[in-house]
Amino acid sequence: MVKGTASAGKKQTITHIRCRRCGRHSYNIRTKVCSSCGYGKSSKIRNQKWKNKTIGKRKRKK
């Protein structure tokens, strides 16, 4: 099969819908798991260190 206009026309299926826990458009219909918060896989909310910005410590002025 060629990778061109004919292949692009077949991409009409929806893979992700809105998640009921985090509200983001990242809940996979097929696997029943949210890629953002991990709903459907675990009760704990999924988070990574690289995902959120770190809050730097403020230096107190003397």
N, C-alpha and C positions, 0 to 999 in steps of 0.2 A: 504494500500500500504506500502511496506517495504521501509525503508530509507537506501538504499544500492546502489549497482552498477546499478540496473535498474532505480532508480530515478535519478542518476547522468547523465545518458545518454540523458535525456530529456532537459537538460539545454543548449540549443543551440541558444536561442533567444537573440538578441541584445537589451539591455535596454537603454544604453547611447551611444551618438555619440559626436563628437567634436562640441563645442559651437562656434557660429559665432561671439559672442561679446568678450568673454574672451579667447577663444582658447583652453580651457581645455576639457578633455574627460568626461564631466559631464552633457550634455544636454539630458534629458529624452525624448525619442521618444513618449511615451504614454501620459505623462502629459504635454508635450511641454514646460517644465520649466527647466532651468539650475540650478543645485543644488549648483554650485559654485558662480556664479555672480547674479542669480535671473532673468536672461533674460527670457522673456515670462510671467513673473508675475508682474514685476514693471519696471519703467524706471530708478529707482535708483539702483546703484550697491550694491549688498548684501555684508555686511561685519559685522564681530563680533569682539569683543575685544580680545577673546581668540584665534582667528584665526591668527592674526598678532602679531609679537613680538613688545613689547613696547621699545621705544628708551629712555634710561635713560638720565637724565640731567647730563651734564658734569660739574664738579666742576672747577671753574677757579682758577688757581694758582696765588697767590699774590706776 
